[in-house]
Amino acid sequence: MNILVVMIPLSIMFLIGAGIAFFWAVEHDQFEDMDTPALLPLLDDQPASDEGHK
């Protein structure tokens, strides 16, 4: 039962930290563009230039 004295405040502090991290991410526009990052792997790579290869 003594472990509850440690685990309950620790879990509450973890919850507060997760809430702070979430609201920080929302305020700094981390969730602004949710579509483009998923499409980036599907785009073709830019062709390499042949300037240095002769």
Secondary structure, DSSP 8 states (H G I E B T S, - for coil): -HHHHHHHHHHHHHHHHHHHHHHHHHHTTTTS-SSHHHHGGGS-------SS--
